[in-house]
Amino acid sequence: MDLFEAIHNRRSIRRYKKDKIKPETLERIVEAGKWAASARAEYPWRFVVVTGADRLKSLAEIAGNYGKFLADAQAAIIVTSLDSKYYLEDGSAATQNMLLAAYALGVGTCWVAGDKKDYCGKVLEFVEAPAGYKLVSIISCGVADEKPVKNKPENSEVVVWDHF
């Protein structure tokens, strides 16, 4: 799939079919995260892949309204990062890479907020993250059971040249 096709067509998916995702597909998705840009080449991220139905339901309960659909997903990728100066930028770059890779591989995803949410500590505890790690995001993964259409702004609405 062309990169720009993935960029233009990827949408947040919150309803999933019961179809399983192959472990190899999940491996390719997290590998895309590993290849993200990283400030000072620190690569501070660690990705925790959750696939058990009971674990996904528990994770959904922890995330509450923000991630209740995790209970119906086939997997979740929890993006954590060592607490470094650019942990949020690095983890966000990795998250975006994984969202695009998943779309290209036919997997629907949704970025569930992590950093600054009141459930951060509970999610880190849930995955038994070592001390010094921060939660950046949770990515729900599954075969899409919806096709949301969301128009994006025109370039003229968001791009300025040289100055405002």
Residue pairs with C-beta under 8 A, 6 or more apart in sequence:
1 103
1 104
3 100
6 100
6 103
6 104
7 100
9 103
10 99
10 100
10 103
10 109
11 147
11 148
11 149
11 150
12 109
12 110
12 111
12 148
13 108
13 109
13 110
13 140
13 142
13 144
13 145
13 146
13 148
14 69
14 110
14 140
14 146
15 69
15 72
15 144
15 145
15 146
16 69
16 72
16 73
16 74
16 108
16 140
16 142
16 143
16 144
16 145
17 142
17 143
17 144
17 145
18 74
19 74
19 142
19 143
20 74
21 74
21 75
21 107
21 141
21 142
21 143
25 105
25 107
26 49
26 51
26 75
26 77
26 141
28 101
28 105
29 77
29 98
29 101
29 102
29 105
29 107
29 141
30 47
30 49
30 77
30 98
31 101
32 97
32 98
32 100
32 101
33 45
33 47
33 77
33 79
33 94
33 95
33 97
33 98
33 101
34 43
34 45
34 47
34 94
35 97
36 45
36 90
36 93
36 94
36 96
36 97
37 90
37 93
38 44
38 45
38 86
38 90
38 93
39 85
39 86
39 89
39 90
40 86
42 82
42 84
42 86
42 90
43 90
44 81
44 82
44 84
44 86
44 87
44 90
44 91
45 79
45 80
45 81
45 90
45 91
45 94
45 136
46 80
46 81
46 82
46 129
46 133
47 77
47 78
47 79
47 80
47 94
47 98
48 77
48 78
48 80
48 127
48 129
49 75
49 76
49 77
49 78
50 56
50 59
50 75
50 76
50 77
50 78
50 127
51 74
51 75
56 70
56 71
56 73
56 75
56 76
57 70
57 71
58 126
59 67
59 70
59 76
59 78
59 123
59 126
59 138
60 67
60 68
60 69
60 70
60 71
61 71
62 119
62 122
62 123
62 126
63 70
63 112
63 117
63 119
63 123
63 138
64 119
66 112
66 113
66 117
66 119
67 112
67 138
67 140
69 110
69 140
70 76
70 112
70 138
70 140
72 142
73 140
73 141
73 142
74 141
74 142
74 143
75 140
75 141
75 142
76 138
76 139
76 140
76 141
77 98
77 138
77 139
77 141
78 114
78 123
78 127
78 135
78 137
78 138
78 139
79 91
79 94
79 95
79 98
79 114
79 135
79 136
79 137
79 138
79 139
80 91
80 124
80 127
80 129
80 133
80 134
80 135
80 136
81 87
81 88
81 90
81 91
81 133
81 134
81 136
82 132
82 133
82 134
83 132
83 133
83 134
84 90
87 134
87 136
88 115
88 134
88 136
91 114
91 115
91 134
91 136
91 137
92 136
92 137
94 136
95 111
95 136
95 137
95 139
98 109
98 139
99 109
99 111
99 139
102 108
102 109
102 139
102 141
103 109
106 143
107 141
107 142
107 143
108 141
108 142
108 143
108 144
108 146
109 139
109 140
109 141
110 139
110 140
111 137
111 138
111 139
112 137
112 138
112 139
112 140
113 137
114 120
114 123
114 135
114 136
114 137
114 138
115 134
115 135
115 136
115 137
117 135
120 134
120 135
123 135
123 138
124 133
124 134
124 135
129 135
